[in-house]
Amino acid sequence: MVRMRVSVACSQFPPTRSGYARVAYETDMGLERLGYDVSVVTENSGCRRIWNLPYLDGEGREIIRKSDVVVVIGPSPPFTEQVCRYAASHGIPVIYITNAFVGLASYLDNVLFRALDAIYERLFYRRMLERCRIVFAQTSSFARHLGLKRTVYVCPFGIRSLPKPPAMRREKRALFVGQFRDYKGIKVLLRAAREMKRSGTVVPIDIAGSGPRLEWMLKYIARNSLDFVRVHVSPDDEELAALYALDSVFVLPSVSAESFGFVVVESASMGMKVVTSDLPGLEEVCRKVGGTVVRRRDPKALASAILRAVNDHVPTVVDISEFSWERNIQVLSNAITAVAREMGREVENVPVSNPE
């Protein structure tokens, strides 16, 4: 018996702070703990960027060629398509962990790319998923939303452990954590803040993260005199933990490209009320943690939901046991083992359990 050689291909990896980077890191570490021989194909290690787009390079192809199985975390065009095509050309099976497609229009903050995004998603992304050996999504609703003719297996991501925050009394404040990009609903949140000001009943809002919309946000806040909105740029984990402990409501009003929402589960685990938009995947996670779902792109509905949530004094107690990285990696390991057996391989790191 031999150790399975697994390549994990993702365009982002720590120290980059993003959902993709977190999934890639946890997948790498988790599979190594189970005894797999893991190599990572990522930026500066098999992946390079041209005009901010990721491409598979010669080093990445060499890593994949030596692999028994490739685990792709995407989509990140054209990198993920190149990885899948190259693996297929060498008869190497691909297990695809799929997330919502952000799109160039949002990622590059240029609406001119919307038509190209739609063509890519319909003609390339979904066809690529149909050809992979196994496909995973994080929620049932997002798996259905993909509209594939094949089986999509569902296994939620886990959440990280944040530093223990200082003891403090919760205030009637709302918190957003995420990238400052259009698809995260930043504009909707600030318009909801403006609606609150017009109504005469405001809730202080903390916005934490980083991204290309920072300058626009600061100008919008100043122009509309939203002095109850505070922006925290690139907070570290201790600062985030303190915000989670201080504020009473977490808000994620994403308008597209959100299939899970790490921060939704993290905030609920810290005892916060949760308000999100009704995107497939995100809505499902929000309801699982007892949150409130509102129509996307509706500032008035969002403002009303935030006001109701900060005045809801019923303690939040949620079961987040299904959001476990240990369980997630075990399910992925089961999939790798199944693929290995299809290939006629006997491997030494066969899982001892078989989670659903």
HELIX and SHEET records of a PDB file:
HELIX    1   1 GLY A   19  ARG A   33  1                                  15    
HELIX    2   2 GLY A   58  ARG A   65  1                                   8    
HELIX    3   3 PHE A   79  SER A   89  1                                  11    
HELIX    4   4 LEU A  104  TYR A  107  1                                   4    
HELIX    5   5 VAL A  111  PHE A  113  5                                   3    
HELIX    6   6 ARG A  114  TYR A  120  1                                   7    
HELIX    7   7 GLU A  121  TYR A  125  3                                   5    
HELIX    8   8 ARG A  126  ARG A  131  1                                   6    
HELIX    9   9 SER A  140  HIS A  145  1                                   6    
HELIX   10  10 ASP A  182  LYS A  184  5                                   3    
HELIX   11  11 ILE A  186  SER A  199  1                                  14    
HELIX   12  12 LEU A  214  ARG A  223  1                                  10    
HELIX   13  13 ASP A  237  LEU A  246  1                                  10    
HELIX   14  14 PHE A  262  SER A  269  1                                   8    
HELIX   15  15 LEU A  282  LYS A  288  1                                   7    
HELIX   16  16 PRO A  299  VAL A  310  1                                  12    
HELIX   17  17 TRP A  325  GLU A  342  1                                  18    
SHEET    1   A 8 LEU A  53  LEU A  56  0                                        
SHEET    2   A 8 GLY A  46  ILE A  50 -1                                        
SHEET    3   A 8 ASP A  37  GLU A  43  1                                        
SHEET    4   A 8 ARG A   5  ALA A   9  1                                        
SHEET    5   A 8 VAL A  69  GLY A  74  1                                        
SHEET    6   A 8 VAL A  94  THR A  98  1                                        
SHEET    7   A 8 ILE A 134  ALA A 137  1                                        
SHEET    8   A 8 TYR A 153  VAL A 154  1                                        
SHEET    1   B 6 VAL A 229  VAL A 233  0                                        
SHEET    2   B 6 ILE A 205  SER A 210  1                                        
SHEET    3   B 6 GLU A 171  GLN A 179  1                                        
SHEET    4   B 6 ASP A 247  LEU A 252  1                                        
SHEET    5   B 6 LYS A 273  SER A 277  1                                        
SHEET    6   B 6 THR A 292  VAL A 294  1                                        
END                                                                             
